[in-house]
Amino acid sequence: MKNFYPHISAISEMTDKNRGTLFFDAQCPSCSALAARFAPSLRRHGFDIAPLQSRAASDLLRIDPTDLLTEMRLLTAGGTTLGGADVLLHLGRFIWWATPFRLIAHLPGGLSFLRRYYRRIAASRNCAAGSCPALPPRPACPAWLPLLFLPILAALLTYKLQPWLFMWVLAVAIFFGCKWLTYRDAAAALHRPPLARTLAYLFLWPGMDAQPFLAPRDKSPLPHLRQWLFAAIKTLAGAALLWLIARRASSPLLAGWLGMLGLIFILHFGAFHLLALAWRAAGIRVQPIMQNPAAARSLGEFWSLRWNRGFNDIARHHIFSPLRPILGVAPATLIAFLASGLVHDLVISVPARAGYGLPTLYFLLQGIGVLAERSGFGKKIGLRRGLRGRLFTIAVVAGPAFWLFHPPFVTRVFVPFMEVIKAI
């Protein structure tokens, strides 16, 4: 221990440059691992570290020995002793990676949540040598908690920003909440995938197919040159639509619609397709999130197999599949589409401060359309095949599209965004 913490003997002589000393349980393997990982950052920002089992801890903290190991402690340069989650809040004043804890603490009930959850973690940590009391194992954090919490945090922190920026912050928060949800499932099945692959999945891939992405590499055939060219052409076509054609529109509403179509082609059809090809070339079995939506022969095929497979994977695995055995196919289908509508209302209507409920109505209509084509009458008149199926799909998807991207969103959110990126 003295070799690992050679500075312990000098702890009691605090200088003006020292912001305090963090004490941790050195008999807890996970605590020691975290201390070793964050020690360089702590020291760079003026914080010393030492074990709670050291003589310095007993001399400086003056805490009853029976309470000493219940949580980490921080002795500030001013002589104040902090414990547990309050340590993280104090560190957040100086170190970037602890700043989110301060943001959470400013939310209604955030401080009590941090303190309560820290106590659960500390009480049930996996310690050695009997340094922890025998308590029930810590309940696992629900995988959906970030998906619920991140958008709320983003909304509270950025609600007063420009509407277009507020929209992007909400979208990114929801995206990473979904990412974490899918990663948790895949990591449990694959037994801790490599860190590099995990970071690549979280930050360098827009899809939600975590298990294929995190699985061991395979020797899949390399993408053909025509696939690369097709993806590049779609990207360039989207750029032309966004930066060249949209600015010639006769009205801001039309310019906004053309710009949105251009951005969808740039990202979903173009750049994301190129990224999928790059990962496949690297031996990772991913599929483009867009699977030629124009070829859909039915509404169900459009939404389940061809359009934005990233979100469809989330809805199917975490909403539809769990609810189907309980409620049946029809209610589970409508609830899945309802969830999609609420998410789009959050990203579209809330930044626009108008049009509330229209995106939700749009997706409920899609769910009703899917059930209608699967009904006996729908099968009888051929809504799931051939020309009738294609026309029905186009009518239901495109007909009420103004409910989804309603005029307030286009003019108040997207057109200003186009102005920022010099598209108009």
N, C-alpha and C positions, 0 to 999 in steps of 0.2 A: 504493500500500500504506500510506503514511503517513497518507493521508486516511481510509482505512478503519479503521486501528488507531492513532489519535492517542495512545494511552496507552502505546505501546511504550517510549518513552524513559524512562518512570518505573518500568519493571518491576523493575529491580534494587533499588529502594527499597521492600521489602515492609514493610507495617505489620501491626499486630496484627489488623486487620480483614480482611486478605487471606489467604485459605486456600491460595493457590498460583497458579501460572500454567500454563495448558494450551498446549502448543506443537503446531502442526499443519503439514502440508505445504501451503504456499500455492500451489504449482505443480500441485496435484492439484485439478481442478475439483470433484469430488464432495466432497473434504475441505473445500475453501473454502466450498462451499454449506452443508455441515453446520455449519461454524464460524459462518457468518453466521446460520443459523437458531437455534442454541442459545446464541449469545453473550449475548443479554439475560438468559436464565435463569442462565447461568454467573456473570455479573457480579452479579446480584441475590444470589447465594449466596456471594459473596466470591472468585470465581475470575476471574483475568485470562486473556486469550488473546493469543497472538502466533504469528507464523509461525516454523517451524523455520529458515527462511532468514534470520531477523533476526540482528543482531549480539548481541542479548540472549541468544538461544539458544546461540550459540557460546561466549559468555562465561560463562553460568551453568551450562549442562548439562555441559560438559567431556566430551563424547562424541566418539569418533573420527568425523571427517566422513563416512567411508564407511558408518558405521552410523546416522548421524543421521536419515536420511529413511526408515528401515525401518518406523517406527511412530510414533504420536503419543506425546508425552512430557508428564509433569506434574511440575513442580517444586513440592513442597509448601512451606508456610510454614516448616516445620522444616528445609528444605534437602535432603530426600530426593527422589531422582529415580525416578519410576515410568514404566513403558512399557506400551503395548498394552492388553490386557484388564485389567491391574491398575489402570490409570487409571479405567476404568469402575467397578471395585469401590470405589475410593476415593471417587469422586463419589457413589456410592450411599449413602454415609454422610450426605450432606447434601442430595441432590436427589432428588425422588420418582421422576422418570423413569428414573433409574439404579438404583433399588432392586431391580428384578427381577434384575439381574446378580448382586447379592449373594445373593439367594435361590437362584439357580441354582448359585452357587459352593459353597453349603452342601450340595448334593446329592452323593451318591457319584459321583466322577468329573467333577463339574460344573466345577471350577476348571480342570482340564486341558482339558476340552471348550472352555471359553471362550477359553483361551489359544491352543489349536490353531486354532480357527475364526477368531479374530481375525487370526492370522498369515496364514491363507489369504486373507482379505479384503484385508489390507494389501499382501500381495505381488502381488496381481493386480488392484489397483485401476487404473482408467483414468486415468492421469496424463498431463499434457502436458509439453512441453519436456524430455523425457528424464529426468525426475526419478525414474522407476521403471525397474527392470531389465525387460528383455523376458522375461516369464514366461508360462507357459500361462494362459489365462483361468481365473478362479475357478469351480470347479464350483458349479452352482446348488444352493441349499438345497432338499432334497426337500420338495415341497408338503405331504406327509403328516406331516412332522416335528412341527409344532405339535399335530396331532391325537394323536400318540403322547406328546409331552412334556408338554403342558398338564395332562392328567389325572393323570400321575405327580406332577408338581409340586403340583397341588392336593391330591392324596391325602397326600403327605408333610407338607404344611403344615397341613392341617385335619383330620387323622385323629382327633385327640383332641377335636374340637368336638362339640357336640350332634349326634346322628345326623341329625336333619332338616336342620341347617345343612350338615353334611358332604355330604348328598345333593345339595343345591342347588348347592354349590360344584363338585362333580364334574359335575353336569349342565351348568352354565355353561361349565366348561372344555372338555367334549366339544363343546358347541354352537359355541364359537368356534374350536375346532380344525377342525370341519367347515366353518364359514364361510370360514376362510382357504383351505382346500382348494378350495372352489368358486370363491372369488374369484380365486385364482391362475390357474385355467383361463380364466375369463372375461376377466380383465385382459389376458392374452396375446392373446386373440382380438380384443379391442376396442381394443387399443393405448392403455393407460393411461386409463381412464375418469376423469371429474372427481372431485376429492377429496370434494366434498360428497356426490355420489352414492355413492361408496365407503363413506363413514362411515354414510350412511343404510342401505345394504345390510347393513353389519356390525352396526349397533346398533339399527336401527329396523324390521327386517323379519325374521320368524322362518323364512322359507322358505330353501331352498338353490338356488333358480333364479336364479343370479347373472347369467347372460347376458341374459335378458329384463329384469331389474331395471336393469342397468347400460347397456343399449342406449339409443339416443336416444329421446326421447319420441315418442309417436304420438297420433293423434286417435281413439282407441277410443271407442265410445259410453259415455256416463256411466252409472254404476250406477243402477238404478231405485230408487225410494223403497222398494218392497217388499223389496228386498235389504237395505237398511239396517235396516228394521224387523225383518226375520227375524233378522239377526245380533244386533240389540239384544235381542230376545226370548230368544235362546239364552243370551246373557250373563246376563240377569236370572234365567232359569230355573236356571242353574248357581249363581248367588249364593243363590237360595232353597234349593237343594238343600244347599249347603255350610253356610250359616249358620242356616237355619231347620229343615230337615227332619232333617239328620244328628244334631242334638243331642237329638232325640226317639227315637233308635234304642235298642233294648233291650240292646245290648252294644257294647263298644268296637270289636270287629271289624266289626260292621255299620255303626257310625258312620263308621269309617274308609273303608269301601267307598263309602258314600254321599257322603262328603266328596271322595274321589278322583273320582268321577263328576261331582260339582259343579265341581271345579276344572278337569277336562277340558272341560266345557261352557263355563266362563268363559273359558278361554284358547284352546284349540284350535278350538272351534266358534264362540265368540262374539267375543272381543277380536281374535283373529287374523283372523277374517273381516272385522270392521270395519276393521282395518288394511289388509287387501287392497283393500277397496272404496275407502279413502282414497287409496291409491297409484294405483289405476286411475283415480280421478277426477283425479289429477294427471298422467295420461298415461303411467303406467308399467305395462307389461303383465305383471302378476303374477296368479296364481290362488290362491284360498284353499287352504291346505294340507289341509283336510278337504273332500272332494268327495262329500258325502252317502253315507257308508259303508253306511247301511241299505239303499241301493238296489243293493248289489253282488249280482250274479247268480252269482258264483263266488268261490272263495277267492283265485284269482290276481287277479281284478279288485279284490277288497277290498284286498289288500296293495300292488298295483302302481299303482293308479289312484285309490283313494278314501281310504285311511287314511294320514295323516301323510306327505304327498307330499315333505316336506322330507327326511326320512331316506331315503325310497325313492329319491329322485334320487341321493343319495350312493351307496347300495348298488348301484344299477343301473349308474351311470357308472364307478364306481371299483372295484367288486368283480365284479359279474356280467359286464359287457361285456368287460373284459380277460381274464377266465378262460374265457369260453365258447368261443372259438376253440381254446384249449389243452386244456381238460378236457372240454368238452361241456356241454350244457344242464343235465343233472341235477346233476353235481357242482358246477357254478358256482352253481346255484340253492341247493343245500344250504349251500355256503360263505357265500353272501350272508346267508342266514337265521342261520347260525352266528355270523357277525360281529354281527348285530343282537342275538342272544341274549347274547353276551359283553358288549356295551355295556350292555344292561339289567341283567345280573348286576352289573356294576360300579356302576351307579347305585342299584340296589335292594338286592342282597344284601350288598354290602360295607358300606354304612352300617348295615344291620340286624345285621351280624355273624352272619348265619344264612341258611339257605335257599340256600346256594351251589349253583349249577348248575340250579336249577329254572327261572329265566327262559330259560336257554340251551336246556333241554329243551323248553320251550314253543315257542320259535321253530324248533327243529329239527322239531317236530311240524307246525308250519305249513308248513315247506318240504316235508316228506313229503306233506302234504295237497295242496299245489299240484301236486306230481309225480303224485300218485294221480289227481287229476281230469283231468290231461292225458294219462294213459295210455289205451291202447286200451279197457281195461275201464271206466275212468272216463267216457270219452266214450260208451261203449255204454249205460251206465245213466243218463246225463244229469246228471253232476255239475257241468257247466259251464253249465247253463241251467235256466230255469223254477223251479218250486217245489223240486225236488230240489236244484238248485244252491244256492238260498238256504238251505234247511235244512242242507245239508252245511256251508256257510260258517258259519252260526250255531253249529252243533255244534262245529266245530273251533276257532273263534275264542273262543267264550264258555265252552265246556265245561271246558277246563283252565285257565281264567283265574286260578285260585288258584295255579297254578304260577308265573305271571308276577308277580302281586302277592300273594305268599305271606303268611300270617298274621304272621310275625315282622316283615316290613317294615311291614305295616299298623299293628300295635300298637306297635312300637318306634320307628318313624320318622314315619309319617304322622299318627297320632293325636296325638303330642306337637306336631307342626307345627300341627295344628288347634287345640290348646290355646293355642299362641302367638298365633294370629290370631283367638282368641276365637270359634271355630266351635263348640266344645263346652265 
